Amino acid sequence: MATLRELKGRIGSVASSEKITGAMKMISSAKMHRAEGDLRRLLPFRQQIENIIGNLLSADAEFSSPLTEARDVASVAIVVLGSDDGLCGAYNINIYKELVKSIGQLREIYGDQVRITLIPVGRKMVKAAGRLTALPGITVSHAEGVDSKSSGEAVKQFTRSLEKRFIAGEFDSVRILYMNFQSVSRQRPRCDALLPVCPESFAAEGAKTLCRPYIFEPDAPTIFVSVLPMFLLAVMQEIFTENRASEQAARIMAMQSANDNAKKLLEQLQLEYNKLRQQSITTELLDIVGGQVRD
């Protein structure tokens, strides 16, 4: 049985853990709200680019770009966004499970001979993706200069490198797997096709906008080729930001769970301490009373 000193030490340790998890939850909450604000600021830019491309496609012109070139798929790249830090519950595990599922789906679509290149982003995902290299036809390509916390210029350079590798024919298709942020308690892994870009989706989006007479300067195809990389960059920035928000939301839930468990354990230890202390006092009183009776 634990002594009073041991129980007191355990109570102090659990109380400290409760304070730490509470502080970490507050920090993660602030980071998540910051990422949510970034998402709200990015959305109008992406929507405007989608409207521009939709209006371009509604014009009577032929459009072509190396980024829209659909070809027979023999090589697929999957960009996998994870986290660099831990203490975020099953966040990385859920992404890894979705990655394994996506690999199986790609092989069902394109056959077992399809080459799959994993491009993990985030220290935890780099380690997890390394386990899959034992499977045939799977390789890992490390993303230099970018991590789960990257934004701005680093994301731009990473996006441009993916475009160059696609245009060069290294990949016939590029997909990106990330955690879709829906709310603090709800995040879902999602795998989207990034390249080649499908123009039909913009045509449908552009049909929703008002049909206005535009004078394109320079010509519409030139604008289309210039705007398309901007769209890809906007998508990538949004995905990176959404992934950061999801990571912090998962960490909030993990810290909340740890904090609740610490409170329950603290109550149990406090109860055990009080019982043991009461037992010790009762024993001392009985010894005193017993000594007086013998006298």
C-alpha positions in Angstrom: 0.0 0.0 0.0 1.3 3.5 -0.9 2.3 5.8 2.0 1.0 9.2 2.6 4.2 10.8 1.2 4.0 8.7 -2.0 0.3 9.6 -2.5 1.1 13.3 -1.9 3.8 13.2 -4.5 1.6 11.5 -7.1 -1.2 14.1 -6.5 1.3 16.9 -7.1 2.5 15.2 -10.3 -1.0 14.7 -11.7 -2.0 18.3 -10.8 1.0 19.6 -12.7 0.1 17.4 -15.7 -3.4 18.8 -15.6 -2.1 22.4 -15.7 0.2 21.5 -18.6 -2.5 19.9 -20.7 -4.8 22.8 -20.0 -2.1 25.3 -21.2 -1.4 23.2 -24.3 -5.1 23.1 -25.1 -5.3 26.9 -25.0 -2.2 27.3 -27.2 -3.6 24.9 -29.8 -6.9 26.7 -29.7 -5.2 30.0 -30.5 -3.3 28.4 -33.4 -6.4 26.8 -34.8 -8.3 30.0 -34.7 -5.4 31.7 -36.5 -5.5 29.0 -39.2 -9.3 29.4 -39.5 -8.8 33.1 -40.1 -6.2 32.4 -42.8 -8.7 30.0 -44.5 -11.3 32.7 -44.6 -8.9 35.2 -46.1 -7.7 32.7 -48.8 -11.2 31.6 -49.9 -12.2 34.8 -51.8 -8.9 34.7 -53.8 -9.5 31.1 -54.9 -13.2 31.8 -55.7 -12.2 34.8 -57.9 -9.7 32.8 -59.8 -12.2 30.0 -60.3 -14.7 32.6 -61.7 -12.1 34.0 -64.0 -11.2 30.6 -65.4 -14.9 29.7 -65.7 -15.6 32.9 -67.7 -12.6 32.2 -69.9 -13.8 28.7 -70.7 -17.3 30.1 -71.6 -15.7 32.2 -74.3 -15.5 30.9 -77.9 -11.8 29.9 -77.8 -9.6 26.8 -77.7 -7.7 26.3 -74.5 -4.8 24.0 -73.8 -2.1 23.9 -71.1 0.6 21.4 -70.1 -1.2 21.3 -66.7 -4.4 20.0 -68.2 -2.9 17.3 -70.3 -4.5 14.0 -69.6 -2.4 10.9 -70.5 -2.3 7.2 -69.8 -1.4 6.8 -66.1 1.7 4.7 -65.4 3.1 6.8 -62.5 1.2 8.5 -59.7 2.5 10.9 -57.0 0.7 11.2 -53.7 1.5 14.2 -51.6 0.8 13.2 -48.0 0.4 16.0 -45.4 1.0 15.0 -41.8 2.4 16.8 -38.7 5.9 17.5 -37.4 4.9 17.3 -33.8 3.1 14.7 -31.7 0.4 14.8 -29.0 -2.4 15.1 -31.6 -4.3 11.9 -30.9 -5.0 9.7 -33.9 -4.4 12.5 -36.4 -1.4 10.9 -38.2 -2.8 7.4 -37.8 -6.0 8.3 -39.7 -4.0 9.9 -42.5 -1.8 6.8 -42.8 -4.9 4.5 -43.0 -6.3 6.7 -45.7 -3.0 6.6 -47.6 -3.0 2.7 -47.5 -6.6 2.8 -48.7 -5.8 5.2 -51.6 -2.9 3.1 -52.7 -5.2 0.1 -53.0 -7.8 2.1 -54.9 -5.1 3.4 -57.4 -4.0 -0.2 -58.1 -7.6 -1.2 -58.7 -8.0 1.6 -61.2 -4.7 1.6 -63.0 -3.4 -2.0 -62.3 -0.8 -3.5 -60.1 2.0 -2.2 -62.4 1.4 1.5 -61.7 4.3 3.2 -60.0 3.4 5.2 -56.9 5.7 7.9 -55.5 4.9 9.1 -52.0 5.9 12.7 -51.2 5.4 13.0 -47.4 5.3 16.4 -45.7 5.8 16.5 -42.0 8.2 14.6 -39.8 5.6 12.1 -38.5 4.4 11.3 -42.0 7.9 10.9 -43.4 8.5 8.2 -40.8 5.2 6.5 -41.5 5.6 6.6 -45.3 9.0 4.9 -45.0 7.2 1.7 -43.9 5.4 1.4 -47.2 8.6 1.2 -49.3 8.6 -2.5 -48.6 5.6 -2.9 -50.9 6.4 -3.4 -54.6 6.2 -0.3 -56.9 6.2 2.2 -54.1 9.0 4.8 -53.6 9.4 7.8 -51.3 10.5 11.2 -52.6 11.3 13.7 -49.8 10.0 17.3 -50.1 12.9 19.6 -49.6 12.4 22.9 -47.9 8.8 22.3 -46.9 7.1 21.0 -43.8 3.6 20.9 -42.2 4.0 24.5 -40.9 5.2 26.0 -44.2 3.4 28.8 -45.9 4.0 31.5 -48.4 7.2 31.2 -50.5 8.0 27.6 -49.4 4.5 26.3 -50.5 4.9 28.2 -53.8 8.3 26.6 -54.5 6.9 23.2 -53.6 3.9 23.7 -55.9 6.1 24.8 -58.8 8.3 21.8 -58.4 5.3 19.5 -58.6 4.2 21.3 -61.8 7.6 20.9 -63.4 7.8 17.2 -62.5 4.3 16.6 -64.0 5.1 18.5 -67.2 8.4 16.6 -67.5 6.5 13.4 -67.5 7.9 12.1 -64.2 4.3 11.8 -63.0 1.1 11.2 -65.0 -1.1 12.1 -62.1 -0.6 14.0 -58.8 -2.9 13.6 -55.9 -2.8 15.2 -52.5 -3.9 13.6 -49.2 -4.7 15.8 -46.3 -7.0 16.2 -43.3 -10.1 18.1 -44.3 -11.1 20.6 -41.5 -14.8 20.8 -40.8 -15.0 21.7 -37.1 -13.0 21.4 -33.9 -14.4 17.9 -33.3 -14.7 16.8 -36.9 -11.8 16.3 -39.4 -11.8 13.8 -42.2 -8.9 12.5 -44.4 -9.4 13.5 -48.0 -7.5 12.6 -51.2 -8.0 15.0 -54.1 -6.6 15.0 -57.7 -4.3 18.0 -58.1 -2.8 17.3 -61.6 -3.9 17.2 -64.4 -6.3 20.0 -63.8 -9.8 19.2 -65.1 -11.2 22.3 -67.0 -14.8 20.9 -67.0 -15.2 21.7 -63.3 -14.4 25.4 -64.0 -16.9 25.5 -66.9 -19.6 24.3 -64.5 -18.6 26.9 -61.9 -18.4 29.6 -64.5 -21.9 28.9 -65.6 -23.1 30.0 -62.2 -21.6 33.5 -62.7 -23.2 36.3 -64.6 -22.5 36.2 -68.3 -20.9 39.6 -69.1 -19.1 40.7 -72.3 -15.4 40.6 -71.6 -12.6 42.0 -73.7 -9.5 39.8 -73.1 -6.1 41.5 -73.3 -4.0 39.6 -74.2 -6.1 36.8 -75.8 -8.1 34.4 -73.7 -5.8 31.3 -74.1 -2.8 33.3 -72.9 -4.7 34.4 -69.8 -5.8 30.9 -69.2 -2.2 29.5 -69.2 -1.1 32.3 -66.9 -4.0 32.0 -64.4 -4.0 28.2 -64.1 -0.7 28.1 -62.0 -2.2 30.8 -59.7 -5.2 28.5 -59.2 -3.0 25.5 -58.3 -1.0 27.7 -55.8 -4.3 28.9 -54.2 -5.4 25.3 -53.8 -2.1 24.3 -52.3 -2.1 27.2 -49.9 -5.6 26.4 -48.8 -4.8 22.7 -48.3 -1.7 23.5 -46.2 -3.7 25.9 -44.0 -6.6 23.5 -43.7 -4.2 20.8 -42.6 -2.7 23.0 -39.9 -6.2 23.8 -38.6 -7.0 20.1 -38.5 -3.8 19.3 -36.7 -4.5 21.9 -34.0 -8.1 20.8 -33.7 -7.0 17.2 -33.2 -4.5 18.4 -30.6 -7.2 20.3 -28.7 -9.4 17.2 -28.5 -6.4 15.1 -27.3 -5.4 17.6 -24.7 -9.1 17.9 -23.5 -9.2 14.1 -23.2 -5.9 14.1 -21.3 -7.1 16.9 -19.0 -10.3 15.1 -18.2 -8.4 11.9 -17.4 -6.0 13.8 -15.2 -9.0 15.3 -13.3 -10.5 11.9 -12.7 -7.2 10.5 -11.5 -6.6 13.5 -9.2 -10.0 12.9 -7.6 -9.3 9.2 -7.1 -5.9 9.9 -5.6 -7.3 12.7 -3.3 -9.9 10.3 -2.1 -7.4 7.5 -1.4 -5.1 10.1 0.3 -7.9 11.2 2.6 -8.9 7.6 3.5 -5.3 6.7 4.3 -4.8 9.9 6.3 -8.0 9.3 8.2 -6.9 5.7 8.9 -3.6 6.9 10.2 -5.2 9.4 12.5 -7.6 6.7 13.8 -4.7 4.3 14.5 -2.9 7.0 16.5 -6.0 7.8 18.5 -6.5 4.1 19.3 -2.9 3.8 20.4 -3.3 6.8 22.7 -6.6 5.5 24.2 -5.1 2.0 24.6 -2.1 3.4 26.5 -4.3 5.4 28.9 -6.4 2.3 29.7 -3.3 0.2 30.5 -2.1 2.9 32.9 
